[in-house]
């Protein structure tokens, strides 16, 4: 890929406050308009890596976002560029109404009232949540909460979206609909997940992690074709192959329909 | 899980519900202030305040019986605190005997005073939050320049009270499905563990929420967007203030 490298991580290590190693010498490059999946068992350091993208965690090594090094001084700038969506929407939605939650980022960026309103409206529309402005988060369904959570970073016009298990806790229908909505968003995406189906629908490349290390960095075809690799991560290689054929076929159908 | 214990009635449509939150906050606090500052013997003033509150309840299409029940929930606390006063006080007026106990008249007046003022105050507050959605209430407080710390605290409390209740319910289910029972001491121990777990979980959640706030550019100050909407109707509603002051001066 020839496009611009917008995430550049080199020799990143991180140790949790209790002394457990979280990341060990991880390198990662992400290019503009790419969608990258981060896969791996629980405790592999996937989310920890994701949190480094906007300086929520800062470890040893270099993390550069759009050429800027992630450090205390420019966190505000970085956080405007990288929209982090947490795994649990209850953590992300802390305002009394949906409008205020989605407006929280833009307001902190110091935007004018009219611009904030425009952005909230656009973000909610993108997520199919028009008319939800005055609703309270606790009156929403899980799927709606997830969509509002994504809208809160879309309203910030982030160039990179970092999504932590976006389809976690969703039923199959809700999960499919949400994946479809994520696909329509043009931003660069880094997605932590356990679901191969999501990876096949959204990503061109997968990072496989275990025990804080990056084990493999492969294009999607390479992952599906590599039975040993899939099985070492406890994925069913036959099922993966079958799903991949289906996804490819449905893409062809979609294209011809268009 | 769905909850409606806080904002059950606040989404009804009525002339009072439609008013701006600031006007309601001011008027209901005026009710409380006038009630609390009046001498205990101004019975007619208390009666008129009660009539005013009941009228507003009816205009707001709120179920009066339900509102009264809510007031009753709070009253026992005040009642038991103030109950001993008539039996302890020794000054003012001739005490009389009741069931073999000597009761002081001024003490009785204090008991009545505490009960009447507490009921009026609680009624006002219940009326306020039953006619105003919580987000609007918080916004109104912000616009009235209440310290930001309070309003932020209120809004977080509102948002996370529901999640806490969910958490407690889940823990209770998990506990009961493992045949909770047995000796009293054992039960207390279990409940103690639950409270501890709840605290730790809330603490961790607090950290995660803070990270989510930081991720969206939070820098320690809560910014709000102003949306003033103080019209003629709010002006008319604020006429309660001169009326209350007038009653307070004439009858108090």
Interface residues (C-beta under 8 A of the other chain):
Chain A: X51 X54 X56 X75 X76 X79 X80 X83 X84 X86 X88 X90 X91 X92 X93 X94 X95 X96 X97 X100 X103 X104 X105 X107 X108 X109 X110 X113 X116 X134 X136 X137 X138 X139 X152 X153 X156
Chain B: X2 X3 X7 X134 X135 X138 X155 X156 X158 X159 X160 X162 X163 X205 X208 X209 X211 X212 X213 X214 X215 X216 X217 X218 X219 X223 X224 X225 X226
